[in-house]
Each structure stands twice: as structure tokens, then as C-alpha cells.
Amino acid sequence: MMTVLQRVREARVEIDHQIAGQIGHGLLALVCAERGDTEQEADKLLAKLLKLRIFQDEAGKMNRSVQDVAGGLLIVSQFTLAADTSGGNRPSFTNAAPPADGERLYDYVVQRARALHPVVATGRFGADMKVWLLNDGPVTIPLRIAPAAAPA
């Protein structure tokens, strides 16, 4: 699984001109499931993004996590993170999980995030979404958890 994390002052997702989810200070997480991903990768990804120290402490150092600063978490599905542009000018998305698997893993990440973190908002899987954000820093970090190797 992969995500692009953006530290934000605020962010929201609109679907059909209606706000589907919004947060103040926190993280916007654009999340993509790839072929072969399971709940194990989803758990590792979520654990990492909740503990990643990318918020400033009193000394101005990036030394605090979204949990430490009681920030919000806006989780948005984005299969285009799996784009392969090596074959020409039109991206291929064959590395993305099939839609049913992608939706199942996205829903799993959201469910687990809500169990572990008090402020979680979302978009809607497969919807045409408009994402608004005020990037703080800017701080934008890609994070990828590769599927575990099968036992030999």
C-alpha cells in the first residue's frame, strides 16, 4: 500500500458540491492499494502514518506525530498513485488493486483509523472528488509499504 501524506492547516473533500469530509490541522492521506496488498500492509501503513513525526515541537523541530498534536486525519482513496509511466505518455494503472480489493482495503484503513484516532474524515471510494487543502510547510511525504514476501 502507499500513501502521500500532506501536513495541512486544513483540508476538505467535496463530492457533488457537498462537503464529504473535512479537518483542521492534521494530515491529508491520499491512499492507494496495490495488487497483492492485504490487511497486513494496511495495518503497517496506518501505524506508520499515525506515528510519523512530522509536526513541530516547541523548538520548531519535526518531532511530533499527528497523534501527539491531536490533529485530524483526512483519508482519501487515490488509485492514481499506482501509475506506471515507464511505457509512454499515457499512465498504466495495472499495479493498482482491482476495484473490489481497493475498496475493501480502503474501508479497512478507515475503520482501523477510526478505532485508533479520534478525528478521522474521509472521501468516498470511487467518487469524483474535489480535494482542497492548505499545505503546512509545505510538508509532503510519500510512504509505501511493500507486500510481505510469501514464505518459502
Secondary structure, DSSP 8 states (H G I E B T S, - for coil): -EEEEEEEEEEEEEETTEEEEEESSEEEEEEE-BTT--HHHHHHHHHHHHH---EE-TTS-EEE-TTTTT-EEEEEE-GGGG-B-TTSSS-B-TTB--HHHHHHHHHHHHHHHHHH-S-EEE--TTS-EEEEEEEEEEEEEEEE--------
